[in-house]
Amino acid sequence: MSEPRPPLPVKPIASLIMARRDIGEPVMRHLADFFGPPDLLGPWRPFTATKYYDREMGPDLVRRCTSFLHLADPACLARWKVLTNGVEKEFSLGGRRLVNIDIGYVAKERLVLATGKNYTHRLYLKHGIFGEVTLVYSQGEFQALPWSYPDYAEKEMSALLGLIRRKYLWQLQILA
């Protein structure tokens, strides 16, 4: 029989897909008010993996990934998604979002993202939110799964998430 134990804290991350870079700083201030200061801001990259957001947000989208300094309880993921949905609504114009926020966390063995969309490989959390293991850490790097979003499977994103994971592991050593 397995013995239930509290999980290790995780490292919150946010990946922002934006129609306009000029709202990046105010969006980050909102996120920092809740999660605490960011400890890594990835570079702006063109978001070309899919045209899914173009109809709502327009063309020429950019993505930026960030992690936050303070580790947190993974059981809070659904609450985080509800909060970021509110930020997305706040930064909407004429009913169209200017930012999409992928919220999730890095753990030792995986990247988990939150979503409001159910699917076969997603587990219900609460508040209408599901959790998805998007990448697994194996053989020294993050590995894509059959359902991983194409941009998360790219080498650049894997390398950035690897850096975030190294910071996270260092933080866990300090806590130990």
MARBA-3410 file (N, C-alpha, C, O; in Angstrom, 1 decimal):
176
0.8,-1.2,0.0,0.0,0.0,0.0,0.9,1.2,0.0,1.9,1.3,0.7 ~ 0.5,2.2,-0.8,1.3,3.5,-0.8,0.9,4.3,0.4,-0.2,4.3,0.8 ~ 1.9,5.1,0.8,1.7,6.0,2.0,1.5,7.4,1.4,2.5,7.9,0.9 ~ 0.4,8.0,1.6,0.2,9.4,1.1,1.2,10.3,1.8,1.3,10.3,3.0 ~ 1.7,11.2,1.0,2.6,12.3,1.6,2.4,13.6,0.8,1.9,13.6,-0.3
2.7,14.7,1.5,2.5,15.9,0.8,3.5,16.0,-0.4,4.6,15.5,-0.3 ~ 3.1,16.6,-1.5,4.0,16.8,-2.6,5.1,17.8,-2.4,4.9,18.7,-1.5 ~ 6.1,17.7,-3.1,7.2,18.7,-3.1,6.5,20.0,-3.7,5.6,19.9,-4.5 ~ 7.0,21.2,-3.3,6.5,22.4,-3.9,7.0,22.4,-5.4,8.0,21.7,-5.7 ~ 6.4,23.2,-6.2,6.7,23.3,-7.6,7.1,24.7,-8.0,6.8,25.6,-7.2
7.6,24.9,-9.2,8.0,26.2,-9.7,6.9,26.7,-10.7,6.8,26.2,-11.8 ~ 6.2,27.7,-10.3,5.2,28.3,-11.2,5.8,28.9,-12.4,6.9,29.6,-12.4 ~ 5.2,28.7,-13.6,5.6,29.3,-14.8,4.4,29.9,-15.5,3.3,29.4,-15.3 ~ 4.7,30.9,-16.4,3.6,31.4,-17.2,4.2,31.6,-18.6,5.4,32.1,-18.7 ~ 3.5,31.2,-19.6,3.9,31.5,-21.0,2.9,32.4,-21.6,1.7,32.0,-21.7
3.3,33.6,-22.0,2.4,34.6,-22.6,2.4,34.6,-24.1,3.5,34.8,-24.7 ~ 1.3,34.5,-24.7,1.2,34.7,-26.1,0.5,36.0,-26.3,-0.6,36.2,-25.7 ~ 1.1,37.0,-27.0,0.6,38.4,-27.0,0.5,38.9,-28.4,1.2,38.6,-29.3 ~ -0.6,39.7,-28.5,-0.8,40.5,-29.7,0.0,41.7,-29.7,0.4,42.2,-30.8 ~ 0.4,42.3,-28.5,1.1,43.5,-28.4,2.1,43.4,-27.3,1.8,43.1,-26.2
3.4,43.7,-27.6,4.4,43.6,-26.6,4.3,44.7,-25.5,4.7,44.5,-24.4 ~ 3.7,45.8,-25.9,3.6,46.9,-24.9,2.7,46.6,-23.7,2.8,47.3,-22.7 ~ 1.9,45.5,-23.7,1.2,45.2,-22.5,1.9,44.1,-21.7,1.4,43.7,-20.7 ~ 3.0,43.7,-22.2,3.8,42.7,-21.5,4.1,43.1,-20.0,4.0,42.3,-19.1 ~ 4.6,44.3,-19.9,5.0,44.7,-18.5,3.8,44.8,-17.6,3.9,44.3,-16.5
2.7,45.5,-18.0,1.5,45.5,-17.1,1.0,44.1,-16.8,0.5,43.8,-15.6 ~ 1.0,43.2,-17.7,0.5,41.8,-17.5,1.4,41.2,-16.4,1.0,40.5,-15.5 ~ 2.7,41.3,-16.6,3.7,40.8,-15.7,3.5,41.3,-14.3,3.7,40.6,-13.3 ~ 3.2,42.6,-14.2,2.9,43.2,-12.8,1.8,42.5,-12.2,1.8,42.2,-11.0 ~ 0.7,42.3,-12.9,-0.5,41.6,-12.4,-0.1,40.2,-11.9,-0.4,39.8,-10.8
0.7,39.5,-12.7,1.1,38.1,-12.3,2.0,38.2,-11.1,1.9,37.3,-10.2 ~ 3.0,39.1,-11.0,3.9,39.2,-9.9,3.2,39.6,-8.6,3.6,39.2,-7.5 ~ 2.1,40.4,-8.7,1.3,40.7,-7.5,0.7,39.4,-6.9,0.6,39.4,-5.7 ~ 0.5,38.4,-7.7,0.0,37.1,-7.1,1.1,36.1,-6.9,1.1,35.5,-5.8 ~ 2.0,35.9,-7.8,3.0,34.8,-7.7,4.3,35.3,-7.1,5.1,34.4,-6.7
4.5,36.6,-7.0,5.7,37.1,-6.5,6.6,37.4,-7.7,6.2,37.3,-8.8 ~ 7.8,37.9,-7.4,8.7,38.3,-8.6,9.1,37.2,-9.5,9.3,36.1,-9.1 ~ 9.2,37.5,-10.8,9.7,36.5,-11.7,11.2,36.4,-11.4,11.9,37.3,-11.0 ~ 11.8,35.2,-11.7,13.2,35.0,-11.6,13.8,34.7,-12.9,15.1,34.5,-13.0 ~ 13.0,34.5,-13.9,13.6,34.3,-15.3,12.5,34.8,-16.3,11.4,34.5,-16.2
13.0,35.7,-17.2,12.2,36.1,-18.3,12.8,35.6,-19.6,13.9,36.1,-19.9 ~ 12.2,34.7,-20.3,12.7,34.3,-21.5,12.6,35.3,-22.6,12.0,36.3,-22.4 ~ 13.3,35.1,-23.7,13.2,36.1,-24.8,11.9,36.1,-25.5,11.1,35.1,-25.4 ~ 11.5,37.2,-26.1,10.4,37.2,-27.0,10.7,36.4,-28.2,11.7,36.5,-28.8 ~ 9.7,35.6,-28.6,9.9,34.7,-29.8,8.6,34.8,-30.6,7.5,34.9,-30.1
8.7,34.8,-31.9,7.5,34.8,-32.8,6.7,33.5,-32.5,7.3,32.4,-32.3 ~ 5.4,33.7,-32.4,4.6,32.5,-32.1,4.0,32.0,-33.5,3.1,32.6,-34.0 ~ 4.6,31.0,-34.0,4.2,30.5,-35.3,3.8,29.1,-35.3,3.6,28.5,-36.4 ~ 3.7,28.4,-34.1,3.4,27.0,-34.1,2.0,26.7,-34.6,1.7,25.6,-35.0 ~ 1.1,27.6,-34.5,-0.3,27.4,-34.9,-1.0,28.7,-35.2,-0.5,29.8,-34.8
-2.0,28.7,-36.0,-2.8,29.9,-36.3,-4.1,29.9,-35.4,-5.0,30.7,-35.6 ~ -4.1,29.1,-34.4,-5.3,28.9,-33.5,-5.8,30.3,-32.9,-7.0,30.5,-32.8 ~ -4.9,31.1,-32.5,-5.2,32.4,-31.9,-5.4,33.6,-32.8,-5.8,34.6,-32.4 ~ -5.0,33.4,-34.1,-5.0,34.5,-35.0,-6.3,35.2,-35.2,-6.4,36.4,-35.3 ~ -7.4,34.4,-35.3,-8.7,34.9,-35.5,-9.1,35.9,-34.4,-9.7,36.9,-34.6
-8.8,35.5,-33.1,-9.2,36.3,-32.0,-8.1,37.4,-31.7,-8.5,38.6,-31.5 ~ -6.9,37.1,-31.8,-5.8,38.0,-31.4,-5.1,38.7,-32.5,-4.3,39.7,-32.3 ~ -5.3,38.2,-33.7,-4.6,38.8,-34.9,-3.3,38.1,-35.2,-2.9,37.1,-34.5 ~ -2.6,38.5,-36.3,-1.4,37.8,-36.7,-0.2,38.4,-36.0,-0.3,39.3,-35.2 ~ 1.0,37.8,-36.3,2.2,38.3,-35.8,2.3,38.3,-34.3,2.8,39.2,-33.6
1.8,37.2,-33.7,1.9,37.0,-32.2,3.3,36.7,-31.7,4.1,36.1,-32.5 ~ 3.5,37.0,-30.5,4.8,36.7,-29.9,4.6,35.9,-28.6,3.5,36.1,-28.0 ~ 5.6,35.2,-28.2,5.5,34.4,-26.9,6.7,34.7,-26.1,7.8,34.9,-26.5 ~ 6.4,34.7,-24.8,7.5,34.9,-23.8,7.2,34.0,-22.6,6.0,34.0,-22.1 ~ 8.1,33.3,-22.1,8.0,32.4,-21.0,8.7,33.0,-19.8,9.8,33.5,-19.9
8.1,32.8,-18.6,8.7,33.3,-17.4,8.5,32.3,-16.3,7.5,31.5,-16.3 ~ 9.3,32.3,-15.3,9.1,31.5,-14.1,9.2,32.5,-12.9,9.7,33.6,-13.0 ~ 8.6,32.0,-11.8,8.5,32.9,-10.6,9.4,32.3,-9.5,9.6,31.1,-9.4 ~ 9.9,33.2,-8.7,10.9,32.9,-7.7,10.3,32.0,-6.6,11.0,31.0,-6.3 ~ 9.1,32.2,-6.1,8.6,31.5,-5.0,8.0,30.1,-5.4,7.2,30.1,-6.3
8.4,29.1,-4.8,7.8,27.8,-5.0,6.5,27.7,-4.4,6.1,28.5,-3.5 ~ 5.6,26.8,-4.9,4.2,26.8,-4.5,3.7,25.3,-4.4,4.3,24.4,-4.9 ~ 2.5,25.2,-3.9,1.8,23.9,-3.8,1.2,23.6,-5.1,0.4,24.4,-5.6 ~ 1.5,22.4,-5.7,0.9,22.1,-7.0,-0.7,22.0,-6.9,-1.3,22.1,-8.0 ~ -1.2,21.8,-5.8,-2.7,21.7,-5.7,-3.4,23.1,-6.0,-4.6,23.1,-6.1
-2.6,24.1,-6.1,-3.1,25.5,-6.4,-3.3,25.7,-7.9,-3.8,26.8,-8.3 ~ -3.0,24.8,-8.7,-2.9,25.0,-10.2,-4.3,25.5,-10.7,-4.3,26.5,-11.5 ~ -5.4,24.9,-10.3,-6.7,25.4,-10.8,-7.0,26.8,-10.4,-7.5,27.6,-11.2 ~ -6.6,27.2,-9.2,-6.8,28.6,-8.7,-6.0,29.5,-9.6,-6.4,30.6,-9.9 ~ -4.8,29.1,-9.9,-3.9,29.9,-10.8,-4.5,30.2,-12.1,-4.5,31.3,-12.6
-5.1,29.2,-12.7,-5.8,29.3,-14.0,-7.0,30.2,-13.9,-7.2,31.0,-14.8 ~ -7.8,30.1,-12.9,-8.9,31.1,-12.7,-8.4,32.5,-12.6,-8.9,33.4,-13.3 ~ -7.3,32.7,-11.9,-6.7,34.0,-11.8,-6.2,34.5,-13.2,-6.5,35.7,-13.5 ~ -5.5,33.7,-13.9,-4.9,34.1,-15.2,-6.0,34.4,-16.2,-5.9,35.2,-17.1 ~ -7.1,33.6,-16.1,-8.2,33.9,-17.0,-8.8,35.3,-16.7,-9.2,36.0,-17.7
-8.8,35.7,-15.5,-9.2,37.0,-15.1,-8.3,38.1,-15.7,-8.7,39.1,-16.2 ~ -7.0,37.8,-15.7,-6.0,38.8,-16.2,-6.2,38.9,-17.8,-6.2,40.0,-18.3 ~ -6.5,37.7,-18.4,-6.7,37.7,-19.8,-7.9,38.6,-20.2,-7.9,39.4,-21.1 ~ -9.0,38.5,-19.4,-10.2,39.3,-19.6,-9.9,40.8,-19.4,-10.4,41.6,-20.1 ~ -9.1,41.1,-18.4,-8.8,42.5,-18.1,-8.0,43.1,-19.3,-8.2,44.3,-19.6
-7.2,42.3,-19.9,-6.4,42.8,-21.0,-7.0,42.4,-22.4,-6.4,41.9,-23.3 ~ -8.3,42.6,-22.5,-9.1,42.3,-23.7,-9.5,43.7,-24.3,-9.7,44.7,-23.5 ~ -9.8,43.7,-25.5,-10.2,44.9,-26.2,-11.3,44.5,-27.1,-11.1,43.7,-28.1 ~ -12.5,45.0,-26.9,-13.7,44.7,-27.8,-14.0,43.2,-27.8,-14.4,42.6,-28.8 ~ -13.9,42.6,-26.6,-14.2,41.2,-26.4,-13.1,40.3,-27.0,-13.3,39.0,-27.0
-12.0,40.8,-27.4,-10.9,40.0,-27.9,-9.7,40.1,-27.0,-9.3,41.2,-26.6 ~ -9.1,38.9,-26.7,-7.9,38.9,-25.8,-6.7,39.5,-26.6,-6.5,39.3,-27.8 ~ -5.9,40.2,-25.8,-4.6,40.6,-26.3,-3.5,39.7,-25.8,-2.4,39.8,-26.2 ~ -3.8,38.9,-24.8,-2.9,38.0,-24.2,-3.5,36.7,-23.9,-4.7,36.7,-23.4 ~ -2.8,35.6,-24.1,-3.2,34.3,-23.7,-2.1,33.8,-22.7,-1.0,33.9,-23.0
-2.6,33.4,-21.5,-1.6,33.0,-20.5,-1.7,31.5,-20.3,-2.7,31.0,-19.8 ~ -0.6,30.8,-20.7,-0.5,29.4,-20.3,0.1,29.3,-18.9,1.3,29.7,-18.8 ~ -0.6,28.9,-17.9,-0.1,28.8,-16.5,0.2,27.4,-16.2,-0.6,26.5,-16.6 ~ 1.2,27.2,-15.5,1.5,25.8,-15.1,2.7,25.8,-14.1,3.0,26.8,-13.4 ~ 3.3,24.6,-14.0,4.5,24.5,-13.2,5.5,23.5,-13.7,5.2,22.6,-14.4
6.7,23.7,-13.2,7.8,22.7,-13.5,8.0,22.0,-12.2,8.2,22.6,-11.1 ~ 8.0,20.7,-12.3,8.4,19.8,-11.2,9.6,19.0,-11.6,10.1,19.1,-12.8 ~ 10.2,18.2,-10.8,11.4,17.4,-11.1,11.2,16.6,-12.4,12.0,16.6,-13.3 ~ 10.0,16.0,-12.5,9.8,15.0,-13.6,8.9,15.5,-14.7,8.6,14.7,-15.6 ~ 8.3,16.7,-14.6,7.3,17.1,-15.6,7.1,18.6,-15.7,7.4,19.3,-14.8
6.4,19.0,-16.8,5.8,20.3,-17.0,4.3,20.0,-17.0,3.9,19.2,-17.8 ~ 3.6,20.7,-16.2,2.1,20.6,-16.1,1.5,21.9,-16.5,2.0,23.0,-15.9 ~ 0.6,21.9,-17.4,-0.2,23.2,-17.7,-1.6,23.0,-17.3,-2.2,21.9,-17.3 ~ -2.3,24.1,-17.1,-3.7,24.2,-16.8,-4.5,24.6,-18.0,-4.0,25.4,-18.8 ~ -5.7,24.1,-18.1,-6.6,24.4,-19.2,-8.0,24.3,-18.8,-8.4,23.5,-17.8
-8.9,25.0,-19.4,-10.3,24.8,-19.2,-10.9,23.8,-20.2,-12.2,23.5,-20.1 ~ -10.1,23.2,-21.0,-10.6,22.2,-22.0,-10.3,20.8,-21.6,-9.2,20.4,-21.4 ~ -11.4,20.0,-21.5,-11.2,18.6,-21.2,-10.8,17.8,-22.4,-11.1,18.2,-23.6 ~ -10.0,16.8,-22.2,-9.6,15.8,-23.2,-9.2,14.5,-22.5,-9.1,14.5,-21.3 ~ -9.0,13.5,-23.3,-8.7,12.2,-22.7,-7.5,12.1,-21.8,-7.6,11.3,-20.8
-6.5,12.9,-22.1,-5.3,12.8,-21.3,-5.2,13.9,-20.2,-4.2,14.0,-19.5 ~ -6.3,14.6,-19.9,-6.3,15.6,-18.9,-7.2,15.2,-17.7,-8.2,14.5,-17.9 ~ -6.7,15.6,-16.5,-7.4,15.2,-15.3,-8.1,16.5,-14.7,-7.5,17.6,-14.7 ~ -9.3,16.3,-14.3,-10.1,17.4,-13.7,-9.4,17.7,-12.3,-9.1,16.9,-11.5 ~ -9.3,19.1,-12.1,-8.8,19.6,-10.8,-9.9,20.1,-10.0,-10.4,19.5,-9.1
-10.4,21.3,-10.4,-11.6,21.9,-9.8,-11.8,23.2,-10.5,-11.0,23.7,-11.3 ~ -12.9,23.9,-10.2,-13.3,25.2,-10.8,-13.4,25.1,-12.3,-13.2,26.1,-13.0 ~ -13.7,24.0,-12.9,-13.8,23.8,-14.3,-12.4,23.8,-15.0,-12.3,24.0,-16.2 ~ -11.4,23.5,-14.2,-10.0,23.5,-14.8,-9.4,22.0,-14.7,-9.7,21.3,-13.8 ~ -8.7,21.7,-15.8,-8.0,20.4,-16.0,-6.5,20.7,-15.9,-6.0,21.7,-16.3
-5.8,19.6,-15.6,-4.3,19.7,-15.6,-3.8,18.7,-16.6,-4.4,17.6,-16.8 ~ -2.8,19.1,-17.3,-2.2,18.3,-18.4,-0.7,18.1,-18.2,0.0,19.1,-18.0 ~ -0.2,16.9,-18.2,1.3,16.7,-18.2,1.6,17.0,-19.7,1.3,16.2,-20.6 ~ 2.3,18.1,-19.9,2.6,18.5,-21.3,4.0,18.0,-21.8,4.1,17.6,-22.9 ~ 4.9,17.9,-20.9,6.3,17.4,-21.2,6.7,16.5,-20.0,6.3,16.8,-18.8
7.6,15.6,-20.2,8.2,14.8,-19.1,9.7,15.0,-19.2,10.3,15.2,-20.3 ~ 10.3,15.0,-18.0,11.8,15.1,-18.0,12.4,13.7,-18.0,12.2,12.9,-17.1 ~ 13.2,13.4,-19.0,13.8,12.1,-19.2,15.0,12.2,-20.0,15.1,13.0,-20.9 ~ 16.0,11.4,-19.7,17.3,11.4,-20.4,17.9,12.8,-20.6,18.5,13.1,-21.6 ~ 17.8,13.5,-19.5,18.5,14.8,-19.4,17.8,16.0,-20.1,18.4,17.1,-20.2
16.6,15.8,-20.5,15.9,16.9,-21.1,14.4,16.7,-21.1,13.9,15.6,-20.8 ~ 13.6,17.8,-21.4,12.2,17.6,-21.5,11.8,16.9,-22.8,12.4,17.3,-23.8 ~ 10.9,16.0,-22.7,10.5,15.2,-23.8,9.0,15.5,-24.1,8.2,15.5,-23.2 ~ 8.7,15.6,-25.4,7.3,15.8,-25.8,6.6,14.5,-25.7,7.1,13.4,-25.8 ~ 5.3,14.7,-25.6,4.3,13.5,-25.5,3.4,13.7,-26.8,3.5,14.7,-27.5
2.7,12.6,-27.1,1.9,12.7,-28.4,1.0,14.0,-28.4,0.6,14.4,-29.5 ~ 0.5,14.4,-27.3,-0.4,15.6,-27.2,0.3,16.9,-26.9,-0.4,17.9,-26.8 ~ 1.6,16.9,-26.8,2.3,18.2,-26.5,2.0,19.2,-27.5,2.0,18.9,-28.7 ~ 1.8,20.5,-27.1,1.7,21.5,-28.1,3.0,21.7,-28.8,4.1,21.5,-28.2 ~ 2.9,21.9,-30.2,4.2,21.9,-31.0,5.2,22.9,-30.5,6.4,22.5,-30.5
4.8,24.1,-30.0,5.8,25.0,-29.6,6.5,24.6,-28.3,7.7,25.0,-28.1 ~ 5.8,23.8,-27.4,6.5,23.3,-26.2,7.5,22.2,-26.5,8.4,21.9,-25.8 ~ 7.3,21.5,-27.7,8.2,20.4,-28.1,9.4,21.0,-28.8,10.4,20.2,-29.0 ~ 9.5,22.2,-29.1,10.7,22.8,-29.8,11.9,22.8,-28.8,11.7,22.9,-27.6 ~ 13.0,22.7,-29.4,14.3,22.7,-28.7,14.5,23.9,-27.8,15.0,23.8,-26.7
14.2,25.1,-28.4,14.4,26.3,-27.6,13.6,26.3,-26.3,14.1,26.7,-25.3 ~ 12.3,25.9,-26.4,11.5,25.9,-25.2,12.0,24.8,-24.3,12.0,25.1,-23.0 ~ 12.4,23.7,-24.8,12.9,22.6,-23.9,14.1,23.1,-23.2,14.3,22.8,-22.0 ~ 15.0,23.9,-23.8,16.2,24.4,-23.2,15.9,25.4,-22.1,16.5,25.4,-21.1 ~ 14.9,26.3,-22.4,14.5,27.3,-21.4,13.9,26.6,-20.2,14.2,27.0,-19.1
13.0,25.6,-20.4,12.4,24.9,-19.3,13.5,24.1,-18.6,13.3,23.9,-17.3 ~ 14.5,23.6,-19.2,15.6,22.9,-18.5,16.3,23.9,-17.6,16.7,23.5,-16.5 ~ 16.5,25.1,-18.0,17.1,26.1,-17.1,16.2,26.4,-15.9,16.7,26.5,-14.8 ~ 14.9,26.5,-16.2,14.0,26.8,-15.1,14.0,25.6,-14.1,14.0,25.8,-12.9 ~ 14.1,24.4,-14.7,14.2,23.2,-13.8,15.4,23.2,-13.0,15.4,22.8,-11.8
16.6,23.6,-13.5,17.8,23.6,-12.8,17.7,24.6,-11.6,18.2,24.3,-10.5 ~ 17.1,25.8,-11.9,16.9,26.7,-10.8,16.0,26.1,-9.7,16.2,26.3,-8.5 ~ 14.9,25.5,-10.1,14.0,24.8,-9.2,14.7,23.8,-8.4,14.5,23.7,-7.1 ~ 15.5,22.9,-9.0,16.3,21.9,-8.2,17.2,22.5,-7.2,17.3,22.0,-6.1 ~ 17.8,23.6,-7.6,18.7,24.4,-6.6,17.9,24.9,-5.5,18.3,24.8,-4.3
16.7,25.4,-5.8,15.8,25.9,-4.7,15.4,24.8,-3.7,15.4,25.0,-2.5 ~ 15.1,23.6,-4.3,14.8,22.5,-3.4,15.9,22.1,-2.5,15.7,21.7,-1.3 ~ 17.1,22.2,-3.0,18.3,21.9,-2.1,18.4,22.8,-0.9,18.7,22.4,0.2 ~ 18.1,24.1,-1.2,18.2,25.1,-0.1,17.1,24.8,0.9,17.3,25.0,2.1 ~ 15.9,24.4,0.5,14.8,24.1,1.4,15.0,22.8,2.2,14.5,22.7,3.3
15.9,21.9,1.7,16.1,20.6,2.4,16.9,20.8,3.7,17.1,19.8,4.3
END
